[in-house]
Amino acid sequence: MSKIETPRPIRGTQDMLGEQALRFGHVVETFDRVRRLYGFGRVEVPVFEPTAVFARSLGETTDVVSKEMYSFEDRGGDSVTLRPEFTAGLCRAYLTEGWQQHIPLKIATHGPLFRYERPQKGRYRQFHQLDAEVIGSAEPQADVELLALADQLLRELGVSDGVTLTLNTLGDGETRDAWRAALVAHFEKHRGELSEDSIERLAKNPLRILDSKDPRDRPVADAAPEIDAYLSAEAGAFFEAVTKGLEAAGIAWTRNARLVRGLDYYRHTAFEFVTDRLGAQGTVLGGGRYDGLIETLGGPPTPAVGWAAGIERLAMLIDAPDPERIDVAVVPMGEAAQGVATSILADLRRAGIAADMAYKGNMKKRMQKADASGALWAVIIGDDEVAKGEVGLKHLSDQTQRWVRIDALVETLRV
């Protein structure tokens, strides 16, 4: 009989145990705590959506849609896509689930996303993000609050040192149209100096040339006209209100006039928190205002702003959390003791005391496991103790032991 070969995990996915899982969990727990401080409610949306949700929102010509999405036809003949990002699905839910009644809607979520791209350090085909959005507010204070939430999250994770908030304005519709026309004229004049990818972008998405990593593009991109020359008075006032709000909140920032978002529905604020501690993958959190997105999904004009952060990347930056430990190890000896131990274990856990018990083994092996678990106490139960209605309570650090009645154990351990 031939040996059955165990299937390998799909490339770009990961299994987590031990420290890696603890790092991941710590990022999520910190995010959940901080978002509650800011009044952002937790929401959940499906892992897959109709393909049109992402094709419309991300743009048919983007690499995400044309090359990276996991799309397939289901058994009903409908085209569905595993979500490559959160914002489009959240906006779809805003329109279809009647969330408009809650504006301004402050929401947060986290979970897995899927993109078929080349796996590398901190980047996976199934990856995970934190996400925070304010939908239905056109006020710059919404941008400030989201940036303050992000800043506090990074501080509470202990990763703010060496992380810089970079900020830009993409202006309003009038500003963007004028700037885009000037950029196209500039790039057309230098068409022969651009890379093949940027020549393709020139027709579809010219703003993306500004953040090209190809060294052939950099001289032309660096010499391109900046948005400030085309900024309308209203757009200038909005950006000033955001920067003054950040200063009032004590949040440091730096201007990056080359920071762009290629899709037309982005407006005003664009931002990234960047670091050099992750090599080439320098952005740990990024986002911006997308006032035109909900219209592309068939809704009314609706202002919105949001950000996302990679959980894996943040987990790589934080200090290793303390390992999880139990408070009490229960050590039974004998059949009668085993039944009582199971009852004690249930009582301890219901009282909020972390407790565990080895499934088998003699006294020596069970005590070894108790020591290895990091527990502070061992509750030792033999048949004699069962007859007396008491247990041995051993302090595993100083090895002292005393006798405690079973019915007083929970209260004794709570002190």
Buried (B, 14 or more C-beta within 10 A) or exposed (E): EEEEEEEEEEEBEBEEEEEBBBBBBBBBEBBBEBBEEBEBEEBEBEEBBBBBBBBBBBBEBBBBBEEBBBBEEEEEEEEBBBBBBBBBBBBBBBBEEEBBEEBBBBBBBBBBBBBBBEBEEBBBBBBBBBBBBBBBBBBBEBBBBBBBBBBBBBEBBEBBEEBBBBBBBBBBBEBBEBBBEBBBEBBEEBEEEBBEBBBBBBEEBBBBBBBBEEEBBEEBBEEBBBBBEBBBEEBBEBBEBBBEBBEEEEBEBEEBBBBBBBBBBBBBBBBBBBBEBBEEBBBBBBBBBBBBBBBBBEBEEBBBBBBBBBBBBBBBBBEEBEEEEBBBBBBBBBEBBBEBBEEBBEBBBEEEBBBBBBEEEEEEEBBEBBEEBBBBBBBBBBEEBBEEEBBBBBEBEEEEEEEBEBEEBBEEBEE
